[in-house]
Amino acid sequence: MSRAPIALTCGEPAGVGLEIAEKAWFALKDELPFFLIADPAHLPGSVPHKLLQSPLETVQIMADALPVLPHPFAAPRTPGTAQPENADGVIDVIAHAVDLAMSGEASAVCTLPIHKKALKDGADFPYPGHTEYLADLAGVDNVVMMLASEILRVVPTTIHIPLADVPTALTPGLLEETIRITAIGLETQFGINSPRIAVAGLNPHAGEGSAMGHEDATVIAPVLNKLRAEGFDIAGPLPADTMFHTAARARYDVAVCAYHDQALIPIKTLDFDGGVNVTLGLPFVRTSPDHGTAFDIAGTGKANPSSTIAALRMAARMVQSA
């Protein structure tokens, strides 16, 4: 039985998302079906498009034109300038995509970049970002952010907080929950049975016997010991500076890290254009390119679609594994 198409949300219209959507269609039109939810008037027009009445029409249209499920916005697109007046449209498009995924009309959701300040200024958007909004829409309390590529998968346990706040935020409960959701996601959405999980220490040398900080011994290690006793395949806490060379990466399926940069610097260094943002713990597959709105090049045609192409391909593979 054929799968439903992937829903691609437009994100902030003033950014590079719509330009990338058109380039992604050109690259993938003979490979996998997806449709864009956007205001047709915002499209740059570098490729042909055709309006949908239903996502079911995507497969028939895909080879000849970018399928677009129309969603009207309040204002025209102004590339390079954030548009708070379009905030409600951006938010509603995300909600529409989730509705389609929950109903089975879309097999997955791939989200193009939003501009958080524009959403806050224009609609008093109360969420830190996409991930938290998607979780609320799906009725899920806890989700995990994974950055994934063909080379490496990483999960930051704490995300967008100051580094000074990490030791307090990195609780045993949060770490355990993050590892459990990660393991389930790898099994159910990536098809990896008994995933191998490497966990980075918080401090240099994973604390070096508490000589460089106590959190590795008192917070991280007990959680890992508990999960090992349950049968989890876990290594750690490991010194983060020796976890990401080629031989080390071959020993695990995912690296769970203590904080944002500890996780994201390695993957962005190893595969900047191929990294994909994946949300684990949702009742549907969600991916996103690992970059922002790039206002500085919006409207110039210079935007690189590689991460969005990778995100759509990864979503399709995850759907097949589910």
C-alpha positions as CSV (number, residue, x, y, z in Angstrom):
1,M,0.0,0.0,0.0
2,S,1.4,3.4,-0.9
3,R,2.2,5.9,1.8
4,A,0.6,9.3,2.2
5,P,2.8,12.2,1.1
6,I,4.9,14.3,3.5
7,A,3.6,17.7,4.6
8,L,6.2,20.5,4.2
9,T,5.3,23.6,6.2
10,C,6.3,27.0,4.7
11,G,7.9,28.5,7.8
12,E,8.7,32.2,7.9
13,P,7.8,33.4,4.3
14,A,10.4,36.2,4.4
15,G,13.2,33.6,4.9
16,V,14.8,31.1,2.5
17,G,12.3,28.4,3.2
18,L,10.1,28.8,0.1
19,E,13.1,29.1,-2.1
20,I,14.5,25.9,-0.7
21,A,11.1,24.2,-1.0
22,E,11.1,24.8,-4.8
23,K,14.7,23.5,-5.1
24,A,13.8,20.4,-3.0
25,W,10.9,19.7,-5.4
26,F,13.2,19.8,-8.4
27,A,15.7,17.4,-6.7
28,L,13.1,15.0,-5.4
29,K,10.2,15.1,-7.8
30,D,10.9,11.7,-9.2
31,E,11.9,10.2,-5.8
32,L,9.3,10.9,-3.1
33,P,6.0,12.7,-2.8
34,F,5.6,15.8,-0.6
35,F,3.4,18.8,-0.7
36,L,4.0,22.4,0.5
37,I,1.5,24.2,2.7
38,A,1.9,27.9,1.9
39,D,0.3,31.0,0.4
40,P,0.8,30.5,-3.4
41,A,1.3,34.3,-3.8
42,H,4.5,33.9,-1.7
43,L,6.2,31.4,-4.0
44,P,9.3,32.7,-5.7
45,G,8.2,31.0,-9.0
46,S,11.4,29.3,-10.0
47,V,9.5,26.1,-10.6
48,P,6.0,25.3,-11.7
49,H,3.4,24.6,-9.0
50,K,-0.1,23.3,-8.9
51,L,-2.7,23.9,-6.2
52,L,-4.2,20.9,-4.3
53,Q,-7.7,20.4,-3.0
54,S,-6.5,17.4,-1.1
55,P,-3.1,15.9,-0.2
56,L,-4.3,12.7,-2.0
57,E,-3.6,14.5,-5.3
58,T,0.1,14.9,-4.5
59,V,1.4,11.7,-6.2
60,Q,-0.3,12.5,-9.5
61,I,1.0,16.1,-9.5
62,M,4.5,15.6,-8.1
63,A,6.4,14.8,-11.3
64,D,5.2,17.8,-13.2
65,A,4.8,20.6,-10.5
66,L,5.3,21.4,-6.9
67,P,2.1,20.4,-5.1
68,V,0.9,23.3,-2.9
69,L,-1.9,23.1,-0.4
70,P,-3.0,26.8,-0.3
71,H,-3.1,28.7,2.9
72,P,-3.7,32.4,2.6
73,F,-1.5,34.8,4.6
74,A,-2.2,38.4,5.8
75,A,0.6,40.1,4.0
76,P,2.8,39.7,0.9
77,R,6.3,38.2,1.2
78,T,9.2,40.6,1.8
79,P,12.4,38.5,1.5
80,G,14.9,39.3,4.1
81,T,12.6,41.2,6.5
82,A,10.8,39.5,9.3
83,Q,7.0,39.8,9.0
84,P,5.1,39.7,12.3
85,E,1.9,40.4,10.4
86,N,2.2,36.9,8.9
87,A,2.7,35.2,12.3
88,D,-0.8,33.8,12.6
89,G,-0.4,32.2,9.1
90,V,2.9,30.6,10.0
91,I,1.4,29.1,13.2
92,D,-1.8,27.9,11.5
93,V,0.2,26.1,8.8
94,I,2.1,24.1,11.4
95,A,-1.2,23.2,13.1
96,H,-2.7,22.2,9.8
97,A,0.2,19.9,9.0
98,V,-0.1,18.2,12.4
99,D,-3.8,17.7,11.8
100,L,-3.1,16.0,8.5
101,A,-0.4,13.8,10.1
102,M,-2.7,12.8,12.9
103,S,-5.5,12.0,10.5
104,G,-3.2,9.9,8.2
105,E,-3.5,12.3,5.3
106,A,0.2,13.1,5.6
107,S,2.7,10.4,6.5
108,A,5.1,12.9,8.2
109,V,5.7,16.6,8.9
110,C,8.8,18.4,7.7
111,T,9.0,22.0,8.9
112,L,10.8,24.8,7.2
113,P,12.5,27.4,9.5
114,I,10.4,29.9,11.6
115,H,11.4,33.2,13.0
116,K,10.6,33.1,16.7
117,K,10.7,36.9,17.3
118,A,8.3,37.5,14.4
119,L,5.9,35.0,15.9
120,K,6.2,36.5,19.3
121,D,5.8,40.1,18.0
122,G,2.9,39.2,15.7
123,A,1.0,36.6,17.6
124,D,2.4,36.5,21.1
125,F,3.7,32.9,20.4
126,P,4.2,31.4,23.8
127,Y,6.5,28.5,22.8
128,P,10.4,28.5,22.7
129,G,10.2,27.0,19.2
130,H,8.8,24.4,16.8
131,T,9.4,21.4,19.1
132,E,7.4,22.6,22.0
133,Y,4.5,23.8,19.8
134,L,4.4,20.4,18.0
135,A,4.3,18.6,21.3
136,D,1.4,20.7,22.5
137,L,-0.5,20.1,19.3
138,A,0.0,16.4,19.5
139,G,-0.9,16.2,23.2
140,V,2.5,15.0,24.3
141,D,4.3,16.1,27.4
142,N,7.9,15.2,26.7
143,V,9.8,15.1,23.5
144,V,13.5,14.8,22.5
145,M,15.4,16.8,19.9
146,M,17.8,14.7,17.8
147,L,20.2,16.0,15.2
148,A,20.9,13.2,12.7
149,S,22.8,12.6,9.5
150,E,24.3,9.7,7.7
151,I,27.5,10.2,9.7
152,L,26.2,10.9,13.3
153,R,23.1,11.1,15.5
154,V,23.2,13.3,18.6
155,V,20.7,14.2,21.3
156,P,21.3,17.2,23.7
157,T,19.7,16.5,27.1
158,T,19.4,20.2,27.9
159,I,18.9,22.5,25.0
160,H,18.4,26.3,24.7
161,I,19.5,27.4,28.2
162,P,22.6,29.2,29.3
163,L,25.6,27.0,30.0
164,A,25.7,28.2,33.6
165,D,22.3,26.6,34.1
166,V,23.1,23.2,32.7
167,P,24.4,21.5,35.9
168,T,21.2,22.3,37.7
169,A,18.9,21.5,34.7
170,L,20.7,18.1,34.1
171,T,18.7,16.1,36.6
172,P,18.6,12.3,36.8
173,G,14.9,12.4,35.8
174,L,15.5,14.4,32.7
175,L,18.5,12.3,31.6
176,E,16.6,9.0,32.1
177,E,13.6,10.3,30.2
178,T,15.7,11.6,27.4
179,I,17.5,8.2,27.0
180,R,14.2,6.3,27.1
181,I,12.5,8.4,24.5
182,T,15.7,8.2,22.3
183,A,15.8,4.5,22.5
184,I,12.2,4.1,21.6
185,G,12.6,6.5,18.7
186,L,15.5,4.6,17.3
187,E,13.7,1.3,17.5
188,T,10.3,2.5,16.2
189,Q,11.3,5.2,13.7
190,F,14.8,4.2,12.6
191,G,14.4,0.4,12.7
192,I,17.4,-0.1,15.1
193,N,16.8,-3.0,17.5
194,S,18.6,-2.7,20.8
195,P,20.2,0.7,20.0
196,R,23.7,1.3,21.2
197,I,23.7,4.6,23.2
198,A,26.8,6.5,24.2
199,V,26.4,9.1,26.9
200,A,28.7,12.1,27.3
201,G,29.9,13.3,30.6
202,L,29.2,16.8,31.7
203,N,32.7,17.8,32.8
204,P,36.1,17.4,31.1
205,H,37.3,13.8,31.1
206,A,33.8,12.9,32.4
207,G,34.8,14.4,35.8
208,E,38.0,12.2,36.1
209,G,36.9,10.5,39.3
210,S,35.2,13.7,40.6
211,A,38.5,15.7,40.4
212,M,36.9,17.9,37.7
213,G,33.3,18.0,38.9
214,H,30.9,15.6,40.7
215,E,27.9,15.5,38.3
216,D,29.3,12.6,36.2
217,A,29.6,10.4,39.3
218,T,26.5,11.5,41.2
219,V,24.0,12.4,38.5
220,I,24.9,10.6,35.2
221,A,26.4,7.3,36.3
222,P,23.6,6.2,38.5
223,V,21.0,6.7,35.8
224,L,23.2,4.7,33.3
225,N,23.7,1.9,35.8
226,K,19.9,1.7,36.4
227,L,19.2,1.5,32.6
228,R,21.9,-1.0,32.0
229,A,20.3,-3.2,34.7
230,E,17.1,-3.1,32.6
231,G,19.0,-4.2,29.5
232,F,19.9,-1.0,27.8
233,D,23.1,-1.0,25.7
234,I,24.7,2.1,27.2
235,A,28.3,3.3,27.4
236,G,29.3,6.2,29.6
237,P,29.6,8.7,31.0
238,L,32.4,9.2,28.4
239,P,34.8,12.0,27.9
240,A,33.1,14.1,25.2
241,D,36.4,15.0,23.6
242,T,37.0,11.4,22.5
243,M,33.5,10.5,21.4
244,F,33.3,11.8,17.9
245,H,36.3,10.6,15.9
246,T,35.7,7.9,13.3
247,A,36.5,4.8,15.3
248,A,34.5,6.0,18.3
249,R,31.4,6.8,16.2
250,A,31.4,3.2,14.9
251,R,30.6,2.0,18.5
252,Y,27.3,3.6,19.0
253,D,24.0,4.5,17.2
254,V,23.4,7.8,19.0
255,A,25.4,10.1,21.3
256,V,23.4,11.6,24.2
257,C,25.1,14.8,25.3
258,A,24.7,17.0,28.4
259,Y,24.1,20.3,26.6
260,H,23.4,22.0,23.3
261,D,26.8,22.8,22.0
262,Q,28.4,19.5,23.2
263,A,25.9,17.8,20.8
264,L,25.6,20.2,17.9
265,I,29.2,21.2,17.3
266,P,30.3,17.7,16.3
267,I,27.5,17.1,13.9
268,K,27.6,20.5,12.3
269,T,31.4,20.1,11.9
270,L,31.1,16.7,10.4
271,D,28.0,17.2,8.2
272,F,26.8,20.8,8.2
273,D,24.6,20.5,5.1
274,G,23.3,17.0,5.8
275,G,22.2,17.5,9.4
276,V,18.5,17.0,10.1
277,N,16.5,18.0,13.1
278,V,14.3,15.2,14.3
279,T,11.7,15.3,17.1
280,L,11.4,12.0,18.9
281,G,8.4,11.2,21.1
282,L,5.6,12.6,18.9
283,P,2.9,10.3,17.5
284,F,4.1,11.1,14.0
285,V,7.4,11.6,12.2
286,R,8.8,15.1,12.2
287,T,11.9,16.4,10.6
288,S,13.3,19.8,9.8
289,P,16.4,21.3,8.1
290,D,19.1,22.2,10.6
291,H,19.3,25.9,9.8
292,G,17.4,29.1,10.3
293,T,15.6,31.6,8.1
294,A,18.8,33.1,6.7
295,F,17.4,36.5,6.1
296,D,20.8,37.7,4.8
297,I,20.5,35.7,1.6
298,A,16.7,35.4,1.3
299,G,15.5,36.4,-2.2
300,T,19.0,36.0,-3.7
301,G,18.6,32.4,-4.9
302,K,21.7,31.4,-3.0
303,A,20.0,29.2,-0.4
304,N,21.4,25.7,-0.2
305,P,18.5,23.1,-0.2
306,S,20.7,20.2,1.0
307,S,19.5,20.1,4.6
308,T,15.8,20.2,3.5
309,I,16.4,17.5,0.9
310,A,18.0,15.4,3.6
311,A,15.1,16.1,6.0
312,L,12.5,15.0,3.5
313,R,14.5,11.9,2.7
314,M,15.0,11.0,6.3
315,A,11.3,11.5,7.0
316,A,10.5,9.1,4.2
317,R,12.9,6.5,5.6
318,M,11.5,6.9,9.1
319,V,8.0,6.4,7.9
320,Q,9.1,3.2,6.2
321,S,10.7,2.0,9.4
322,A,7.7,2.8,11.6
